[in-house]
Amino acid sequence: MLMDDMGWGDLGINGDPARETPNLDAMAREGMLFTDFYTANPLCSPSRASLLTGRLPIRNGFYTDNIHARNSYTPQEIVGGISDWEILLPELLAENGYRNKIVGKWHLGHQKQYLPLRHGFHEFFGSTNCHFGPYDNKSRPNIAFFRDDHMIGRYFENIKIDKNQQISDLSQSYIKEAINFITTQSDPFFLYWTPDSLHAPTFRSVPYIGSSSRSSSYGDALRELDAGIGKILDTIKQNQTLANNTFVFFTSDNGAALVSTTDAGSNGPLLCGKQTTFEGGVREPAIGWWPSRIPHSTVSRQSATIMDLFRTIFSITDIPMPIDREYDSYDLSPVLFANKRIDTNIYYYRGNQLMAVRNGDYKSHFWTFTNPLEQFKTGINFCPANFIKSITTHALTNYTQSPKLFHMIRDPGERYPIPENSIEYKSVIHKYINLYNKHISNTIPGKPLLNWCDKAVMHWSPPGCEALNMCLPVPQSKPYRCDWPH
């Protein structure tokens, strides 16, 4: 279960005072709550690519080098997508008898060669992109919505979203698709459930309007997804054999998008939000659930990442992983099933730049950056109410000679860098400098896949448009280098 732009602080069990996630809180009580769980990138597409490949974006190509240290993703204009060379989690599962379905947002490319059914999934219900729009279908097409390998409509046309009222039944459709898939399987299955109603512009169905004390569509959408997760877990629990043999993991693709001041999630005490490599951008809500194997009501301080699910799933299923490539994935089985701690190194990238490193209780920033000052002056703020001198910088700032060091247990909000002249700093920092330098020297970047854009590849004429009489004229191809402002 992968949420979109959900913040660490949105979980009631993580301290949200509104306590509006009762089903997720119950899931944590029945399983394991991870307090220090990270995404692979502070933005959507690279995070999702890393989840399904077990590899950092710098390896799997989901980054750009058009401009240094900038985030990138897969908008309609993007030419690239997930590489055929990458071996995705569902591909290996399919080779070993699993039936695989994705419900929700794909975001790893929308041209035919990048669609989910070309990369290990047997079924797809959702979209390749976010629910942006509506557009005029002349200068820009409305985004296609898919059933398996063909479109069945477009957002704001057949797939109804009332943008002004922030209303849609789409989350309910995603919940029903998940339950129907689970209840009709006779073979082992993998469900990748990725609703995107928490991504601005947020939406919720009519029964959930006003259900949240936050007085926002985001809060209502969170209540709706929480209720849906409760229904999905109840479906599993109703079949004892299914419950005894099903591993469920819940997390988010990146931190809350604080740039939306009125309709975003909460990162709790963490610094900044989506787009940044500070804790609010990369630390995620996370719960592991398997009542027959994971000890109930356990809390793990294990530092781990979304990429670790790759190796963990293959450990659980006893499926060997290919050995012809480097992975950035650890097996969390000892953590999940015995609440042990393992030694992990976590590398935080922004685009093509390694920004920070965490090992154990410390995190060290070698570069800092929020967003350019000219954007900040127009009201684009990734760190509202979070100004930390020399830390939340509006220019890419190099600290490789004297890295900033934080203790993640004492100071998870990254407010108080450990003084460079202290005994603690001097006794610790060399370890992190060595980890940084070793990673840089040993990492061979993959070819950047998010450099080129072209309006001709937008959703003018997706597979299946002919049967619906919804094909649109395709403009002349004029490739250009994508502009990535953040």
N, C-alpha and C positions, 0 to 999 in steps of 0.2 A: 504494500500500500504506500504509494508515493504521493504526498500532497504537493501543492504548488504554492510557493511563497508563504508557507506557514511558519510562524516564528516559534522559537524555543519556549517563549513565555506564554504561548497560547494554551498549553496544557494546564488543566486545573491542578494536576498532581505535581507540576513544576512550580506551582505557586501563584497561578493566575487567580486574583481575588474573586473574579466573577464565577469561577468553577463551572464553566459552561461546556465541559467535555466529559460528562459522566461515564459514557461508554468507553472512551479511551482511558480514563482513570481506572475503570474496572478492568480493562485489558491489562494495564500495568500491574494491578494487584494480582491478577491471575498469571502474570509472567514476570518479565524483567524490564525494568526501566533503566535506560542508559542516560546518564547525565552529561557525558562528554563525548557525544557522537557527532561526527562531522560529515559534511558533504565533500565532494572532490573539487568543487568550484563554486564561487558565489553567484552563479547564474545557471539558468535552466538547462539548456541543451548540453553543455559540457558535463554537467553533473549527471545527466541521464545516460550519456554515452559511457561515462566511467562506471556507473552502476552495472551496466549490461556487459562491459568488457573486463572489469576488474583492473583497469589501467587508467592512469592519470591522463587528462586531456592532452598534455604535452607529448604523450606517447601515441594516443589513438587519433590525434590530428584535430581534435575539436578545440581549436584555438586559432588565432590570427597573428601574423607578424606584420600586418599592414602598418600598425602603429604599436609602439612598445608598451607592454603592460596594460593592454585594454581588453576588456571582456567582449565576447562575441557569442552569437547564437544562430538560430536558423529561422530568420524571417522569411516571408514569401519570396523575396528577391534572391535568396541564397542559391548559389549554383551547386554547392557541395552537400555532402551528407555522409552517413556512416560508411566506412570503407568496407569493401568485400573482403579485404584481408583480415579485418577484425573478426574474431570468433565471439559471437554473442552468447550470453547465458542460455537463451531459449534454443539456440542452434544445437548446443551440446545436449540439452535436455531432450530435444526432439529426437536426436540420434539414439537416445536411450529409452524411448517409449513414452515420453511425456506428451500430453496434449496441451498446447500453449495458447493463451489468449491475452491480448492487451485491450483494456477498456479505458478510454480517456485520451490523454494527450501523448503523442509520440515524440515529436520535436527533434528527430534525428535526420531530417531531410524529407522533402515531399515529392521529388521526382520519382518516377516509376521504380527505378533501380534501388531506391532507398526505403521503400515502403516495408512495413513490418512483416508481411508474408514472404518477402525476399530474404528475411533475416531470422528465421526460426519460429515465427508465430504462425499458427494455423488459422487463427481468427483475430479480427480487429473490429472494434466498434469505437469510433472516436474520430479525432482529427490529427493531422500531422502538425498543426500549428495551434497557437492560442486563439481564443475567441474574439479577436479584434474585429472592428468594423462598426457599423455597416459601411460598405463602399459602393461606388456607383456602377461597378462592372464595366467601366470604360477606361478610366485612368488607373483603376485598381480593382481586381475582382474580389468578390466575397470568398471567404476561405471554404474549401470543400470539407465535407464530413463523410466518413467512410464506413461501409460495412465490408469487411474483408479486403478485397483488392480493388474495389470500385466505389466511387462516390455515390451517396444516396441523397445528397442535397448540399446546401450551402448554409453557413451561419447567417442568421437574420432573414433567411428566405424560408426554406423547408425546416431548418433547425431554428426554432423560435427563441429569440432572446429579446426582451424588451429592455433596451439599454437605458432608457430614461428612468424606468421604474426599477431597474436591476432585478428583473424577474425572468426565470426560465425553469422548465421542468427537466433540464438536462441532467442534473445530479441524480434525480429520481430514476432516469433512464439508465444511468451508469450503475446505480445500486441494483436495479432489476437485472441488468445484464450479468453482473457478477454472481448474483444468487442463482440465476438460471444456469449459468455455466457450471457452477459448483455442484448443483443438484443433478445434472444430467451426465456427469462423467463416470465412466466405468474404468478408465485407465488412469494412471498417475497424471496429475495436471500441474501446470504452472499458470497462475493468474497474476498479471501485472496490472494493478488497478490504479489509475493515474488521473483522478478528477482534477479539473482546473478552475473550479468556481471561486477559489480563494485568490486567484490572480486578478488584479485590477484590469478591466472593470468587473468587479465581483457580481455574483447573482445568486439568488435563492428562489425556491418555489414559493407559491402563495401561502401555504400553511405555515411557513417559517418566518414570514414577515413580522418583525417586531418581537421575535422569540428571544433575542439577545438583549441583555442589559447594556450592551455597548452602544446601542442606538445606531448601528451601522449595518449595511448589507454584509460586510465581512463577518461580523459576529453572527448574523443569521445564517450565512453560508456555512460557518463553522459548526453551528448547532445542527444543521441539516446533515453535514458529512459525518459528524459524530454519531448521530442517530443511525445513519446508513451503515457505518462500521459496526455498530451494535447488532444490526440485523444480519450482516454478513457473518459475524462471529457466532451468532445464535444459530444460523443455518448449519454451520460446521458442527456446533455442539450437539445438535439434534441427532446426529449420526455418530455413534460412539466410535465406530471403526474409523470414520473420517477424522474425528477429533483426535484420536490417538496417533494419527499418521499425517497430520498437517501442521507445517511450520508457517507462521505468519509473522511478517515484520512490517512495522509501521515507521515511516519517517517522512522527511520533506526534502525537496530538491535544493533549497537554499533558504537563507533566513528571510524574515519578514521584510517587505519592500517599504521601508519607512519614508521613501520619497512621496508616497501617498499619505498625506497627513490626516485625512479624515476616514480612510477606508482601508486600513492595513492591519496586519497582525502585530503581535508584541514579541519582542526579543528579551523581555524581562530585564535583568540587570546587565545584559551583555552590551558591548560597545558596537554602535553603528548597525548596519543592516545589509540587505542584499546589495551586491556589486562590490563589497569590500571583503578583505581577508581578515578583518577583525572578527571577534567571536560572534557578534550579531549577524554577520553575513554568512558564516560557515558552520556554526554549531546548531544542531537540529534536534527537535523532539524525536525520540526513538524508543520503540518498545518491541521486544521480542516475545512471542506468544506461542506456546506449545504445552498445554497443561499437563500432558503425560510425561514430559521430559524436562521442561524448564521449571526450576523451583519457583513456587508462587511467592509474590510480594518481595522479590529481590531487587536491589538497587545496585547497579554496577557503575563504578567510577572509571572503568576501563576506557581509555581513549581509543576510538575506533572510527572507521569511515564507511561511507556508503559502498566503497569498493570491496570492503571485507565481506560483504554478502555474497560476492561471486565465489570466492574460495570456500566460504562456509557452506553454501548450498551444495557444492560438489563434494565436500567432505561428508555432509549429511546423507547425500544420495549415493555415496561411494562411486562417483563417476570420476575417472582420471581427467586431469586438465592437460591440454597441450603444453609441451615443454619447449616450444620453438620461439618463445617470446618472454619479455619481462613483464611481471605483474606487480601491482602495487596493492595487493590484497592479502590480508591475514585470515587464517582460520579462527573464527570466534567460538568454535565448539567448546573449548575448555571454559570459556567465559560463560556461555549460555547454559551449559549443563552442569557445571561444577562451581560457577561463580569465582573462577580463578582470574588472576591478572596475567597478561602476557605483555612482552615488551614490543611496542610499536613506534614507528617513526611516522609522523604525519607532515606532509609537505603541502603548503598552501600557495597555490599559483593564482596570479591574475594575468590572463592571457599567456604570453610566452615568458613571463618573469616569475621566478620563485621568490615569494615575498616573505615567507615565515616558515618556521619549523617547530614542531612540538614533539617532545619525548618525555614521558613520565609527567611530572607535575609542572614542568616549565615550558613556556612558549617564547620563542625569540623572533623578533621582527628584524629582517635585514633590509627591507624596503617598506615604506608606508605611503599610502595614497587613499584619499576618499574619492573626490572628483575634482575636475579643473575649476579654478577660481571663477572663471567666466561663467560656468554653468551654475555654480553656487550663488553667484550674484543675481541670477535670474530666478532663484527659488528652488533649484534642484539640490536637495540636501539629503545625502545618504546617512547622515549622523545627526539628526535633529536633537538639540539639547545635550549633545555629547561632544563638546569641544575639549580635547586634551592637548595641551601645548606640545608641539614637536611630534605628536602621534597622529592626530587626525589631520594630516597635511593635505593641502589642495594642489600640491605638485608632487610628482613622484620623487621621493626623498631617499637617498642612499645612506643606509646605516651599516653597510657591510664591514666597515672598519671598527665600529663600536655598536654592535647590535643592541636593540632594545630588548630587555628581558623581563618577563612577567611570571609570577607564580600563580598558576591556574586554580589552585585550591583556595589560597588566601584572597586572590584578586581576579575572579573570573571576568570582571567587567573591564579589565585592562586599564584601570585608572592610575595605577601607581607603579611605574617602571622601577625596577630595582636599581639603586644607585650604582654607577659604574665603579666607584671607588670603594664599594663595600666588599667585605670578605665573601659574602654569598655570591655576588656577581662574579668575582674573580675565580671562585672555586668551581663555577658551573659553566661559564660562557664558552670556554674552549671546546667543550663537548658539542655544543650547538654549531659553532663555527666549523668544526670538523664534519658534522652531519651535512651542513649546507654545502661545503666545498666538495665533499665526496659525491653527494647527489648530483651536483652540477656537472662534475667531471665524468660521471658514469652514465648519465642519462642521454640517450640518443633521441632527439626530437623526431616525432613523426612528421610527415608532410602536412603543413597547415591546410585544413579543409574549409576554413571559413574566411577565405580572403576575397573570393570573387562573388559578385552579384550581377544579376541580369533581370530586367523586368519581364523578359520573354519567358522566364521559367516560373512565373507566378501562377496562381490557380485559374488560368484561363480555360484550360482544356484537360482536366484530370481524367484518369481512367474511369469509364462509366458515364461520362457526361453526355455521350451520344444517346443512350437509352432514355435519358431524362430530358433531352432537348435543352441542355444547359451548357453546351460548349460556347465559349466566347472567342472572338478573333484574337489570335496570338500576335503580338507586335513583333517587329524585327528585332533580332538578337543584337544587343549592344552591351557586351560584358564590360564591367568596370570594377575597380577595387572598392569593396564595401567600406563605408565610413563607420567606424566604431567609436562613439564619443566618450564611452565610460570605461 
